[in-house]
Structure formats: structure tokens, C-alpha cells
Amino acid sequence: MVSGQAMASVKSRILRRICSTYPSIPASPFFRFRRLGISLFFFALCFQVFLPVSTCAGNTFPRYPVIENNVRFWEKIYGRYSISQGVVHDSYDLSKIYDVIPIFDHRIPGASKLNAPILKGAKKKYSRILQQLAKGVTPRSKDEKRIAAMFHNYKRKRIQQAADSIRIQIGQKERFLEGVIRSGAYLSDIKKIFRNQGLPEELAYLPHVESSFNLKAYSKFGASGIWQFTRTTGRQFLTINYEVDERQDPILASRAAAQFLKKNYQSLGSWPLALTAYNYGRAGMLRAKNVHGTYERIFSNYNQGHFKFASRNFYSEFLAARNVAEKHEKDPSITRSKPRRVLTTKLPGYIAVDALCRHLNVSPNTIKTLNPALRRPVLQGKKYVPKGYTLRLPQGQQQKKLLSALPQHLYHKKQKPTKFYRVRPGDTAGKIALRHGVSLKTLMKANKLDKKASVFVKQNLRIPEQNNKRRQGVQNISSRQQKRTVSALAAVSAPSREQAVPVLQDNKKKEAAWKSIQKAREVVLGVLGVSPPSMKDNIMQGTITVQPEESVELLASWLEISGKDLRKLNKMPSERMLRPDEKIQIPLTKVSASRFVEKRFDFHLETEEDFYSVYKIIGVKTYEVSKGDTIWEICRSKFDLPFWLLKKYNTDLNFNGLRSSQQLTIPIVKAI
């Protein structure tokens, strides 16, 4: 409830604004009736404002006339059209549906290959009809007459535009219903999170658009979880590393989404703009708002940058998804998943999953289901559950008792290090496996190598743990080679020349030993991706070549410094972003070179493992670079590939020096 004093204050402010807007209304007794009318208007307004959120949700999320056709279109996609139907329509006017064609269900093996000629044929058919109409050719067939009726009294230029903007949207009815069923396990908690943040609880329906509440949803470009956070955005609010990815936890990710959407709203001032910014980006929407002002004008007129079909339709999709989901929720024939009651505990140290399972008498699958933020390396025992992680377990007295008696000796002080190797010229998978005392089969499995065990120069390979038999096999490697490798690795993190060889007294021997270690150190660091560190301006520094997906903030986090300090070291303006393949200086004052490289390797390994858990490479093709091509257009527009994957298949590709007629190897990607 609102107090009388607060109500009077609000009333006073509104009256002052109205009188300042309409100065012809004086404060004389003669015009008191006007003041009375304004007061009545104010109280009517307050009656609406202070109704429950659900009652005035239409004002919070307005359904503008200009987007009405779009909302209706997406309501049909989510609630009427099957995943075995393709809706052929105009990209700009979604009321114009040319046809609904039968296609193969995507869950059928080989469906995409079977559907390709069907979809291509439908586009070609209606493009030809529209092109003929644009030329003034009289329609003859039934389909031609039907399409011509849609464009009655339209100018030929608009009809030609329609011929060039045919799009096919696959129906989502079954997928959406599955999402509604899944959402039952989380929706009430997510609504509560938004209410606690002072936000409309209807925002909890946004994952229907992003992922259909699929916890395993993952895009080619690294967006993950039900809210489809990218790593860059997700790291602002969540923990994302090789052990834990909180984007995949629906509750933790929803708290992050609430914070993110709240910032969008505070910057943009309306929910239509704030929601569109979720897809297009806050900075982009601020630019659009500065040019066009309102959401309606932006929707109708804005066409810059990457504000295309997806961004323009995002708010309409949200409205449609909310409407269809609420309708399903009222259907008694639909049984939705129910929330699970759990116990939580914050772990005081690092601990192995198998040790937890044995002591708590739970299955690894239970740990996985209740803790979706834990990544595969933890669940597979390659890494420990990290210290400070809030573990969820089934609720029950027995679990509570076992949890309280968790032995201290099960905890570890440090995380398991990641063992890896960067491929050098002349290497083969067999040589690498022998060098590290693991079987070729194990190395191939750990790195998802193809049947030929193909490796690429500069490719990072994870070295799996050795078993006892393979440890004995390491003896086949010469002791001299082993000693050289161990010495080099030890020297990587040596902070000073004196500390590196303190036991040698003879100056000549000391100097020779130091040079030997320095040379070995250069080899190792070169393989790991960091130039040999050196003192410059009293700071230990190294040089790295920026890799795809890396940013100033990300590198700074690995170095345990601020992004501002890293920019200052490289004399880089605050607004400039890093470019792949450029070289920058990194300070090694807080972390050693080897520790930095381990964090860096984990990040890129995480990126690749996530990708290959959802997609596979089924072949390659060649593309010749055309004049005017950019890496962005090749990856995002032409082949729908992440930058790192293109780089992996074109190791000599320089992102800053794309040449016309250059031949690129393009991997062919297929969802698993």
C-alpha cells in the first residue's frame, strides 16, 4: 500500500508538471474546477498504477499496433505450426505467409540434408512468382493469383523487395511445449528472483525465446544455458571457467539475467527497448534510441549494423512466447515438471566427485543433475569440485547427517593442474603420445581427434593422466630428454636469475647453466604461446599473440590485474577492442608465465569441448576470398562459424591481413 503522504507528494509533482506544460491554467478560484478535474484524473491514474503487476502488464509490455502482425505470426509459430512444417513468409511484413510446406522432422537422421532442396525449391518458387509480378506479368496460376492478391495496389519496387526477402521459419509447436513442461521445475523460483529485484515477473518467460528452457542449449558462437549468455556478458555476473560454468545453472543464470535486464532498463527507460537490447546489445540500442527515439520508430525505421530480422522481432517473440506459455500453463492436460527440494553446502576445499559420491551414497548422475554448473572435467575426475562451490544434494535427513560428517581428509588444498601440449612442426599424435607416456588412443579420445589422428601446428592438446603401465613406458624416453623437459618447465616460472640456479658457485658454470635454462625456457614458453619474459621498466613482461575470443578484460583476469592496467601498458584507448593475431605486452608480476598459459589453455579448451559436445565436423570445403570480404562476414554471414574454428582449420590465416583470392578451408558443421 502507498501512504497518504507519499500519494500527496506524487500528486503534487504531477500537478506542477501539468501546470507547467499548460501555463494557461492559472491558480485562481475561477479555474478550481480544472484543478479538480486534474485531481480526479490523477486518482484514476493511481488506481491503475497501483494495481497488481499482472493487471497492468499490458502497459509494462505494450503490444504496439506496428508489431501486431509480428506477435500474431510468432504466436502461430509457437502454438500452431509443427516442427515438420516450414512457413514461407515475407521478412518485413509477417502477415504475408505465402505457403506452409511439409518438411522432415529435424530429429530424423539426415533431415537437414533432405530438407535443403525442399526449402530451396520453395524459396525459388515464390521468388519467381514475385519477380514476375514486379515486372507486370499477368498472374495465371492459382498460386500466382493468390500472391498477387496479397500485393494488390502495391508498387512494383515493394514487390521486387518481397522477391528478395523471402524467408522460411520452421514451426516450433512441439519444441515450445517441451519447454513449457521443463519450465515447471524453475519458473516459480525465477519469477521470485525477478520480483525480489523489483522487476516484472513476466520476464521469466524470456528463456522460451532463447532456449525453450533447455539447460544444455549451446550456440556455435558460445552462448550457453537457458538465458543464452555469451562468455563475455556472462563473466560480468557469473563464474565461468574450466571447472564451473554458472550459465548452465538455471537459478544462478536467472539472477544474472535479472541484473543484466535491470541495467538495460535503467539505461533505455522502457521494457521493449531493454528486451531488444538483450539480443542486439545495450550500446546498439542506445544509438538507435538517440536517432529514432521510440521503440515503434526504431522497429519501423532502424536498419543499421546487425539490427536485422532477429533483433527486430525479439520483443514480438517475447510477447508471443509469454502468451502461448500462459495458455499452456492453464491447460489441465499438460503436466509440467516440478521443482526439486535440495540441501546446499559451501565446500571448504577442493574435492573429487567420486569421493563425494562414495561418502554421500549418491550417484554421479544425481550430482550432475542437481549441479548443472559443474563441467565435464569435474564430473569425469579430471578436475576437483572447486573450493567455495555451493553443492546441491537431495534433501533428506540421511543426506544431512552424511554431509555434516564429511571427512576433512577428502579435501585438497589445490586444484588439479591441466596438462597440455602445443603442437610444433614435425609433431605427430603418435610422437606426442609417446613423449608424454600415454596411449595414442587415449590422446585421440581426450582431444576428439579424427580417425587419422590429425594434428595441426599450434594446436593445443590436452594430455590425459597416465595409467601405471604407461608411466613405466615413459622410461623409453631418454633420461636426457626428460631432464631437459623438467628443467625447462621448472624454469618457466623462475622469478629471477639468482633464484633459478642458487646451488652453483663457480661463475662460469653458473653462467653456462643460466644460458641453458634460458634457452630451454624460450622453447617451452614459445610452445605455450608466450614469448620469453624479460624485465622492462622494472616489470617482468612477456609478449603474446591475441587469439580469437580473447578480450582485454579476459586476459587481465588471468593476469590478476585490471583491464585498465593492461590497456595502460599497451597504450591502448579504453574503447578499442583487441584484434585476433595482434601482439600485446602482458605483465607477469602477479602470476607466472606458466600459470597464465594454463588459464589461457583451459579457456580455449573449454570453448572447444563445449562446441564439440553439440556439433561435429562432417567434412571441409574450399572458399576463395573475394574483394571486400571480412573475417566477420565470412564467419557470421556466409558460413555461420565461430572465429576460432576457422583459425583452427587455417593455421596460417592472419585475421588482420585477409587477401583477395586467398584459399580458405571451411569446416562443414552439423549438430549432433
Secondary structure by P-SEA (a helix, b strand, c coil): cccaaaaaaaaaaaaaaaaaacccccccccaaaaaaaaaaaaaaaaaaaaccccccccccccccccaaaaaaaaaaaaccccccbbbbbbccccccccbbbbbcccccccccccaaaaaaaaaaaaaaaaaaaaaccccccaaaaaaaaaaccccaaaaaaaaabbbbbbbcaaaaaaaaaaacccaaaaaaaaaaacccccccccccccccccccccccccccccccccaaaaaacccccccccccccaaaaaaaaaaaaaaaaaacccaaaaaaaacccaaaaaaaaaacccaaaaacccccccccccccaaaaaaaaaaaaaaaaaacccbbbbbbbbbbbbbbcbbbbaaaaaaaacccaaaaaaaccccccccccccccccccccccccccaaaaaaaaaccccccccccbbbbbbbbcccccaaaaaaaacccaaaaaaaacccccccccccbbbbbccccaaaaaacccccaaaaaaaaaaaaacccccccccccccccaaaaaaaaaaaaaaaaaaaaaacccccccccccccccccccccccaaaaaaaacccaaaaaaaacccccccccccbbbbbbcccccaaaaaaaaaaaaaaaaaaaaacccccbbbbbbbcccccccccccccccccaaaaaaaccccccccccccbbbbbbbbbcc
